[in-house]
Amino acid sequence: MQFKIDRRSVLKAGAAYVPIDLAYPADRLRWMLEDSAARVLLTQERLVGQQPATDATVITFEAIAQDANASAAAPGVQGDPDD
């Protein structure tokens, strides 16, 4: 379920989704990331470091979930509409 939600979010944001398979040779994966000009690599925490070196920003599903949980727990801003 997580995969479907995240893939849909990527596409709704107007980005491209390029699946990579860690069973591919490292040179092939590196070429795929470079050729696609990937700026972000979305992965699982347990897989960080298994991907080839890339200039892309690495973001994990777990970090997104943690950030979402922290945002949901943050108190809302209270204010007077006249301020």
Buried (B, 14 or more C-beta within 10 A) or exposed (E): EEEEEBEEEBEEEEEEEEEBEEEEEEEEBBEBBEEEEBEEBBBEEEEBEEBBEBEBEBBBBEEBEEEEEEEEEEEEEEEEEEE
